[in-house]
Amino acid sequence: MNKHKFRILAWVTLIILALSVLAGGCSSQTQSPTSGDKAAGGESIKGALVNVATATTGGVYYPLGNAMAKVWSDKLGVKASAQATAGTAQNINLLGKKEAEVAFAQNGVVATAYRGEGQYKDHIEKDLRTMTFLYPNIMHFIVRRDSNINSIKGFEGKKIVPGSVGSATEINTKEMISVYGLDYTSKKNVKADFVGYNEAAELMKNKQADAAMIAGGLPTAAIIDMATSFDMKLLSIEPDMLKQIIAKYPWYFEYVIPKNTYKGQTEDVHTLAVANILLVRKDLSDNLVYQLTKTLFESRDDLIAAHEAAKDLKLESALNGLTAPLHPGAEKYFKEKGLDTSKVVKAN
């Protein structure tokens, strides 16, 4: 009798255990996966490392990159952080060496890198993929108001700060002043001091440079610093020169810096801009890039709180100025939102 009772008790215990396992399995299947888990039907991204390559701390890339890293860490559970860099050229290099997952970049430099042109003719970057357009990168030509320099052509024989060596800003400066017949490498009819934005501001404040070119969103911290430290003037580019520069370098477009953007700026400034875009590595999983893209647009208010340049992050302009193919993860999100991705650059 005792043996019979023992067998019954054993069977009951096994049945209870089996039912518990089944119940646990059912409940796990009915729970909604978190955004940082297996959302969008992909593998778990929780804990994934996401290094965001930005630029110097005096520009827009760095504070905006930090805001993105915080949003992604808080909302997706990834381990995201922002890295200060020399800008686009270094960022592309960091992606290629798999030392960054996401990178800020100017679309003109991305175009030459992806096509293997210009400085990239010997090392084409075919694994670059885009996430989204961010905001326009505006060209600021800065001089002191008492300098009597009223045009870029007045830089001849002067000392200018074109940006850090090999940075997108330096490439921009070289391209634009070349149309004026100026060159600090071969003709050497202009002198150059290659430093970052904060250092450029110091040189201008101390009268150790005659002019500086800074590319950034509105407003850019280093330019605010200059405007509050001395009587600064922003130069407009003449209408005919705007057309000539765009004809030679078609990734530029005309842009007006509204008056009163910076202290002492009493008139609109007519200049050029390029598109700032976010790059990712080709080898990143579709689910990771999908989630990063989705969370970016859903967290727009958080990004604007960090820097008002994020106001230009909009679905309707997300595909503007992309000069390398979309990553499939980003493309999936945009298609879900009804965007036509058929005209974006396709992978070769």
C-alpha positions as CSV (number, residue, x, y, z in Angstrom):
1,M,0.0,0.0,0.0
2,N,2.8,2.4,0.8
3,K,4.5,1.6,-2.5
4,H,1.3,2.3,-4.3
5,K,0.9,5.7,-2.6
6,F,4.5,6.5,-3.3
7,R,4.0,5.8,-7.0
8,I,0.9,8.0,-7.2
9,L,2.7,10.8,-5.4
10,A,5.6,10.6,-7.8
11,W,3.3,10.7,-10.9
12,V,1.4,13.7,-9.4
13,T,4.7,15.5,-8.9
14,L,5.8,14.9,-12.5
15,I,2.5,16.1,-13.8
16,I,2.7,19.3,-11.8
17,L,6.3,19.9,-13.0
18,A,5.3,19.4,-16.6
19,L,2.4,21.7,-16.3
20,S,4.7,24.4,-14.7
21,V,7.1,24.1,-17.6
22,L,4.3,24.4,-20.2
23,A,2.8,27.4,-18.4
24,G,6.2,29.1,-18.3
25,G,6.7,28.5,-22.0
26,C,3.3,29.9,-22.9
27,S,3.8,33.0,-20.8
28,S,7.2,33.7,-22.4
29,Q,5.6,33.4,-25.8
30,T,2.8,35.8,-25.0
31,Q,5.0,38.5,-23.5
32,S,6.0,41.3,-25.8
33,P,9.7,41.5,-26.3
34,T,11.3,44.7,-25.2
35,S,12.8,47.1,-27.8
36,G,16.2,46.1,-26.6
37,D,15.5,42.4,-27.0
38,K,14.3,40.5,-30.0
39,A,12.0,43.2,-31.4
40,A,11.4,43.3,-35.2
41,G,11.9,39.5,-35.3
42,G,15.7,39.7,-35.0
43,E,18.3,38.6,-32.6
44,S,18.7,40.3,-29.2
45,I,20.6,43.6,-29.3
46,K,20.6,44.2,-25.5
47,G,24.1,44.9,-24.4
48,A,25.4,45.5,-27.9
49,L,28.3,47.9,-28.1
50,V,27.5,51.0,-30.1
51,N,30.4,53.5,-30.4
52,V,29.3,56.8,-32.1
53,A,32.1,58.6,-33.9
54,T,31.4,62.4,-33.9
55,A,33.9,65.3,-34.3
56,T,35.6,68.0,-32.1
57,T,33.8,69.1,-29.0
58,G,33.3,72.6,-30.3
59,G,30.9,71.5,-33.1
60,V,27.4,70.0,-33.3
61,Y,28.3,66.3,-33.9
62,Y,29.7,65.8,-30.4
63,P,26.8,67.0,-28.2
64,L,24.3,65.5,-30.6
65,G,26.2,62.2,-30.7
66,N,26.2,62.1,-26.9
67,A,22.4,62.6,-26.9
68,M,21.9,59.8,-29.4
69,A,24.1,57.5,-27.3
70,K,22.1,58.2,-24.2
71,V,18.8,57.7,-25.9
72,W,19.9,54.3,-27.4
73,S,21.4,53.2,-24.1
74,D,18.3,54.2,-22.1
75,K,15.7,52.9,-24.5
76,L,17.3,49.9,-26.2
77,G,19.6,48.6,-23.5
78,V,22.6,48.8,-25.7
79,K,26.0,50.1,-24.5
80,A,26.3,53.2,-26.5
81,S,28.9,56.0,-26.1
82,A,30.1,59.0,-28.2
83,Q,33.7,59.5,-29.2
84,A,35.3,62.9,-30.1
85,T,37.2,62.6,-33.4
86,A,38.7,64.8,-36.1
87,G,35.5,64.4,-38.1
88,T,34.3,62.7,-41.3
89,A,37.5,61.3,-42.6
90,Q,38.6,59.8,-39.3
91,N,35.1,58.5,-38.8
92,I,35.1,56.6,-42.1
93,N,38.4,55.1,-41.1
94,L,37.0,54.1,-37.7
95,L,34.1,52.3,-39.3
96,G,36.5,50.5,-41.7
97,K,38.6,49.3,-38.8
98,K,35.4,48.3,-36.9
99,E,36.3,50.7,-34.1
100,A,32.9,52.5,-34.5
101,E,29.4,51.3,-35.3
102,V,27.8,54.6,-36.1
103,A,29.4,57.8,-37.4
104,F,28.5,61.3,-38.3
105,A,29.7,62.4,-41.8
106,Q,29.4,64.9,-44.5
107,N,27.8,63.5,-47.7
108,G,30.4,64.9,-50.1
109,V,33.3,63.1,-48.4
110,V,31.1,60.0,-48.2
111,A,30.5,60.2,-51.9
112,T,34.2,60.3,-52.8
113,A,34.9,57.5,-50.3
114,Y,32.2,55.2,-51.6
115,R,33.2,55.8,-55.2
116,G,36.9,55.6,-54.6
117,E,37.6,59.1,-55.8
118,G,39.9,61.9,-54.7
119,Q,41.8,61.1,-51.5
120,Y,40.1,57.6,-51.6
121,K,41.2,56.6,-55.0
122,D,43.6,54.0,-53.5
123,H,41.3,52.7,-50.8
124,I,37.7,52.6,-51.8
125,E,35.2,52.3,-48.9
126,K,32.5,50.0,-50.4
127,D,31.2,48.8,-47.0
128,L,29.8,52.2,-46.0
129,R,26.1,52.2,-45.3
130,T,23.8,55.1,-44.4
131,M,21.1,55.4,-41.7
132,T,19.6,58.8,-42.3
133,F,20.0,62.5,-43.2
134,L,20.4,64.6,-40.1
135,Y,20.7,68.3,-40.8
136,P,22.5,70.7,-43.1
137,N,26.2,71.4,-42.4
138,I,26.6,75.1,-42.9
139,M,29.8,76.8,-44.1
140,H,30.8,79.7,-41.8
141,F,33.6,82.0,-43.1
142,I,34.6,84.1,-40.1
143,V,36.7,87.3,-40.0
144,R,37.1,90.2,-37.5
145,R,34.9,93.2,-38.4
146,D,37.9,95.5,-38.4
147,S,39.9,93.3,-40.8
148,N,38.7,94.9,-44.1
149,I,38.2,91.4,-45.5
150,N,34.8,91.5,-47.2
151,S,35.1,88.4,-49.5
152,I,36.9,85.1,-49.6
153,K,39.1,86.5,-52.4
154,G,40.5,88.8,-49.7
155,F,42.1,85.7,-48.1
156,E,45.1,85.9,-50.5
157,G,48.3,86.4,-48.6
158,K,46.4,86.0,-45.3
159,K,46.6,83.3,-42.6
160,I,43.4,81.2,-42.3
161,V,42.2,78.2,-40.3
162,P,40.7,75.7,-42.7
163,G,40.1,72.9,-40.2
164,S,42.0,69.9,-38.9
165,V,44.2,68.2,-41.4
166,G,42.2,65.8,-43.5
167,S,38.9,66.7,-41.8
168,A,35.7,67.2,-43.8
169,T,35.9,70.9,-42.8
170,E,39.4,71.2,-44.3
171,I,38.2,69.4,-47.5
172,N,35.3,71.9,-47.7
173,T,37.6,74.9,-47.3
174,K,40.0,73.6,-49.9
175,E,37.2,73.0,-52.4
176,M,35.5,76.3,-51.9
177,I,38.5,78.6,-51.9
178,S,39.9,76.8,-55.0
179,V,37.1,78.3,-57.1
180,Y,38.5,81.7,-56.0
181,G,42.0,80.6,-57.3
182,L,43.3,80.2,-53.7
183,D,45.4,77.2,-52.6
184,Y,47.5,76.7,-49.4
185,T,49.2,73.5,-50.7
186,S,50.5,74.1,-54.2
187,K,50.0,77.8,-55.1
188,K,50.5,78.7,-51.4
189,N,48.9,82.1,-52.0
190,V,47.2,81.6,-48.7
191,K,48.7,80.4,-45.4
192,A,47.0,77.7,-43.3
193,D,47.0,76.7,-39.6
194,F,45.3,73.3,-39.3
195,V,43.5,73.0,-36.0
196,G,40.1,72.1,-34.6
197,Y,37.1,74.4,-33.9
198,N,38.0,75.3,-30.3
199,E,41.6,76.0,-31.2
200,A,40.4,78.0,-34.2
201,A,38.3,80.2,-31.9
202,E,41.4,80.8,-29.7
203,L,43.5,81.8,-32.7
204,M,40.9,84.2,-33.9
205,K,40.4,85.7,-30.4
206,N,44.1,86.2,-30.0
207,K,44.5,87.7,-33.5
208,Q,46.8,84.9,-34.6
209,A,44.7,84.1,-37.7
210,D,42.9,86.4,-40.2
211,A,40.0,84.1,-40.9
212,A,38.5,80.7,-40.1
213,M,36.1,78.4,-41.8
214,I,33.9,76.3,-39.6
215,A,31.2,73.9,-40.8
216,G,28.4,73.2,-38.5
217,G,24.7,73.4,-37.6
218,L,23.0,76.5,-36.3
219,P,24.2,77.6,-33.9
220,T,27.7,76.1,-33.6
221,A,29.3,76.5,-30.1
222,A,32.8,77.6,-31.3
223,I,31.2,80.4,-33.4
224,I,29.1,81.5,-30.4
225,D,32.3,81.7,-28.4
226,M,33.9,83.9,-31.0
227,A,30.9,86.1,-31.4
228,T,30.8,86.8,-27.7
229,S,34.6,87.4,-27.5
230,F,35.2,89.9,-30.3
231,D,33.5,91.8,-33.0
232,M,33.1,89.0,-35.5
233,K,31.8,89.1,-39.1
234,L,30.4,86.3,-41.2
235,L,31.2,86.5,-45.0
236,S,28.6,85.9,-47.7
237,I,29.6,84.2,-50.8
238,E,28.9,86.1,-54.0
239,P,25.9,84.8,-56.1
240,D,28.1,84.0,-59.1
241,M,30.6,82.2,-56.9
242,L,27.9,80.2,-55.3
243,K,26.9,78.9,-58.7
244,Q,30.5,78.1,-59.7
245,I,31.2,76.2,-56.5
246,I,28.0,74.1,-56.8
247,A,28.7,73.4,-60.5
248,K,32.2,72.0,-59.6
249,Y,31.1,70.3,-56.4
250,P,27.4,69.3,-56.7
251,W,26.9,68.1,-53.1
252,Y,26.9,71.8,-52.0
253,F,23.6,73.7,-51.9
254,E,22.8,77.4,-51.2
255,Y,21.9,78.2,-47.6
256,V,21.0,81.5,-45.8
257,I,22.1,82.0,-42.2
258,P,19.3,84.2,-40.8
259,K,20.3,87.5,-39.3
260,N,20.7,87.5,-35.5
261,T,21.7,83.8,-35.5
262,Y,24.9,85.0,-33.8
263,K,25.6,88.0,-31.7
264,G,26.3,91.1,-33.9
265,Q,25.0,89.4,-37.1
266,T,22.6,92.1,-38.3
267,E,22.1,90.7,-41.9
268,D,21.3,87.4,-43.5
269,V,24.5,85.6,-44.7
270,H,24.4,83.8,-48.0
271,T,26.6,80.7,-48.0
272,L,26.7,77.0,-48.8
273,A,25.8,73.8,-46.9
274,V,26.2,70.1,-47.4
275,A,24.2,67.3,-45.9
276,N,25.2,65.7,-42.5
277,I,24.3,62.1,-42.5
278,L,24.6,59.1,-40.2
279,L,26.8,56.2,-41.4
280,V,26.8,52.6,-40.1
281,R,28.9,49.5,-40.9
282,K,27.6,47.1,-43.6
283,D,28.2,44.1,-41.2
284,L,25.8,45.4,-38.5
285,S,22.7,43.3,-38.1
286,D,19.5,44.4,-39.7
287,N,17.7,44.3,-36.4
288,L,20.3,46.5,-34.6
289,V,20.2,49.2,-37.3
290,Y,16.4,49.0,-37.5
291,Q,16.1,49.6,-33.8
292,L,18.7,52.4,-33.8
293,T,16.9,54.1,-36.6
294,K,13.4,53.7,-35.2
295,T,14.4,54.9,-31.7
296,L,16.3,57.9,-33.2
297,F,13.1,59.2,-34.9
298,E,10.9,58.3,-31.9
299,S,13.2,60.3,-29.6
300,R,13.4,63.5,-31.7
301,D,12.3,65.7,-28.8
302,D,15.2,64.4,-26.6
303,L,17.7,65.1,-29.3
304,I,16.3,68.7,-29.8
305,A,16.8,69.3,-26.1
306,A,20.5,68.5,-26.6
307,H,20.9,70.6,-29.7
308,E,18.4,72.5,-31.8
309,A,20.1,71.2,-35.0
310,A,18.1,68.0,-34.4
311,K,14.9,69.9,-35.5
312,D,15.9,69.0,-39.1
313,L,15.6,65.3,-38.2
314,K,12.3,64.5,-40.0
315,L,11.0,61.5,-41.8
316,E,10.1,63.6,-44.9
317,S,13.8,64.5,-45.3
318,A,15.4,61.3,-44.0
319,L,16.5,60.2,-47.5
320,N,17.9,63.6,-48.6
321,G,21.6,63.7,-49.6
322,L,22.4,60.1,-48.9
323,T,25.5,59.3,-51.1
324,A,26.1,55.7,-50.1
325,P,23.5,52.8,-49.9
326,L,21.0,52.6,-47.1
327,H,21.6,49.8,-44.6
328,P,18.7,47.2,-44.9
329,G,17.7,47.8,-41.3
330,A,17.2,51.5,-41.9
331,E,15.5,50.8,-45.2
332,K,13.0,48.5,-43.5
333,Y,12.0,51.2,-41.0
334,F,11.6,53.8,-43.7
335,K,9.5,51.5,-45.8
336,E,7.2,50.8,-42.8
337,K,6.8,54.6,-42.6
338,G,5.8,54.8,-46.3
339,L,8.9,56.3,-47.7
340,D,10.0,55.5,-51.2
341,T,13.6,54.2,-51.0
342,S,13.9,53.3,-54.7
343,K,15.9,56.4,-55.7
344,V,18.5,56.0,-52.9
345,V,22.1,55.0,-54.0
346,K,22.2,51.2,-54.6
347,A,25.1,48.9,-53.6
348,N,27.4,47.9,-56.4
